[in-house]
């Protein structure tokens, strides 16, 4: 019997909205980070091969970390309940 530990119910729509906001924030931060690291010259119409490779690696690493941290947070929240 939990005393005063009732948690508010979150609707599926609210969860979806929060997830979309989180992904939009992730994309925005990833774009800014990878752009500043990989794109040296904005005067060219196309990315160079080196820039494309850098962006590919940067995005891959960023998403790996985002997924890993998200999993750890979910695990911590589940064990706290």
URLIN-V439656 format. One record per backbone hydrogen bond with DSSP energy under -0.5 kcal/mol. NH is the residue of the N-H (numbers start at 1). CO is the residue of the C=O. If there is no record, write none. Layout:
nh=(NH & NH)
co=(CO & CO)
This chain:
nh=(4 & 11 & 15 & 16 & 17 & 18 & 19 & 20 & 21 & 22 & 23 & 24 & 25 & 26 & 27 & 28 & 29 & 30 & 31 & 32 & 33 & 34 & 35 & 36 & 37 & 38 & 39 & 40 & 42 & 44 & 52 & 53 & 54 & 55 & 56 & 57 & 58 & 59 & 60 & 61 & 62 & 63 & 64 & 65 & 66 & 67 & 68 & 69 & 70 & 71 & 72 & 73 & 74 & 75 & 76 & 77 & 78 & 79 & 80 & 81 & 81)
co=(2 & 9 & 11 & 12 & 13 & 14 & 15 & 16 & 17 & 18 & 19 & 20 & 21 & 22 & 23 & 24 & 25 & 26 & 27 & 28 & 29 & 30 & 31 & 32 & 33 & 34 & 35 & 38 & 40 & 41 & 48 & 49 & 50 & 51 & 52 & 53 & 54 & 55 & 56 & 57 & 58 & 59 & 60 & 61 & 62 & 63 & 64 & 65 & 66 & 67 & 68 & 69 & 70 & 71 & 72 & 73 & 74 & 75 & 76 & 77 & 78)
